[in-house]
Amino acid sequence: MKSLMKLLCGVLSMIGLSACDVFDIEAIKPGVTTAFEVRDRLGAPNTEWHNADGTVTWEYSRQPEGVSCYMVTIGTDQVVAAVEQVITEANMARIQPGWHRDQVRRLLGRQRSEQRFRGGAEVVWDWQIPAEHVEQTFFNVHFDAAGVVIKTSRSVKPLP
């Protein structure tokens, strides 16, 4: 089925339609896939996070339209050590008042959007998250002007 989808996407791209977004994260296997193969399959990451142990984590966010963000950790041997989908209920629950925006960004990846309220005294980042097919659901993190988390919330937008 994946081969058929890739073929269909290839044909559509040749005739100028870009309706397909092939993102084959399942092909990335910890302990097997090399860093070169990750870049070949997924392209350049949105962000590279350098870890204290010498590894690097590549962020592949599917925001603003998708509902996932994959962090692929590359070991010092240039082989994938871990693949993690980070927009999860458990990770969202970890975010608490007092966290700084850098901590949130590192945990959940690039946000979908940023809105400023009250003359910039409050900034809200959001991520689209999995929901039922009748609505779009967003996880929101509210920051003060200094970039410190005030609270988190959720919002819902009905689909047209």
N, C-alpha and C positions, 0 to 999 in steps of 0.2 A: 504494500500500500504506500509506504514512504517513497519507493522508487517511482511509482505512478505519480505521486504528488510532485516530486522533484522534476519529473519529465514535463508535467503540465505547467509548472512554474517556469521552467526553461522555455517552453514554447510561447507562453504568454509574454515573457520578457523579450523574446525575439521580435514579437509584433508590437512591442511598446506598451504592454500593460504590466503594471507593477502591483498586482493584487495579491501576490504571495510573499510571505515572509518566512523563508526556510531558516529555521533555527534548530539545528540538530544537537541539542545538549545531551541527549541519550547516548550519542556516539563517544562522548568524552568519558573515559574510564580511568579512575584513580589507580595508580601503579602501573598503568599501561600506556596511556596517551602521553605524548611528549608536548612540550610547550609549542614547538613548531607546528604540530598537528592541530593544536587548539587554535592558534592564529589562522591557520589555513582553513579550518572549518568555520570559525566564528568571527574572524576578522580581528581588528585591533580592539582591545577592551576600552570601555568608557573611561575607566580609571585604573591605575596601578597602585596598589597599597603595598608598601614595603614593610615587612614584619621583622620584629626584633631577632628572630631565629635565622634570618637570612633568606627565608622564603619570600615569595611575592604573591599577592592575591590580585587576580584580575577580575574586575567588575564588568558584568554584562547585563545591564539594566534593560528591561523591555518596556519601561515607562516612556512616553506617556500613555500609549494605547494598550500595552500589555499589562499583566498583573503579576509579573515575576521579576526577580533580579537574582542572577546567578553569580556567586563568587567562586572562582576557580583558583585554588591555591597551587602554585607551582613550587616544587621542592628545589633544593639547591642542586639536585641532579638533573634539573630541567624536565622532570616527569611530574604529571599531575598527582598531587597528594590528596586533594579533596575537591568535591563539587557540592555546593550548597545553595539551595533556593532560600534566600534570606527574608523574603516578605512572607512571614508566617505569624500566626497568632502568638506563639511563644515569644518571638522577637519583638513584636509590637507591645506585648505586655511588659517587657523589660524596661521600656522607656519611661522614665520617671521625672517629675519636676526636679530641676537642678542640673540635669544633663546639659551638656553643651552641644551646639549644632554639629560640630565635628564628630562627636560620638554617635549621634543619630545617623549622620551621613555614612559613617563607616559600617554601622549595623545594618541599615536597610538599603543602602545604595542611593543612587541619584533619585531625587524626588520628581514627581510628575509636574508639579507647578509650585510657584511661590506667590503668595498674596500679601500685600502690606495693608494694615489697618491702623486707624487712629494716628495718621501722620507718621507711620513707620514705627510707632511704639509697640506694635504687635505684628509679628510676621508668622504666617502659617504656611507650612509645607504640606503637600499631600501626595499620597501614593494610591493609585487605583489598586484595589484588592479583589480577590475572587468573590463573586456574588451570584445570586440567582439570575436567570436570563431576563428578568423583568426590570432590572435596575442596574445602575453602576454604583458601586460602593467605594468610598474613599476613606483612608485612614489619615487623619490630620494631626500634625504636631505643631503646637502653638509656642512661639518663642517671644521673649521680651526683646527690647531694643538691643540688649547686650548679647543676644544669641543664646539665652538660657531657656530651657523648656519650662513653660508655665503649666501646660496640661496637654492631654491628647483628647481627640474626639473622633467621631465618625460622621460622615454625611452620605446621603443617598440622592441619586439623580435618576428619575425614571427614564427608561429608554424610549426613544420616539416611536 
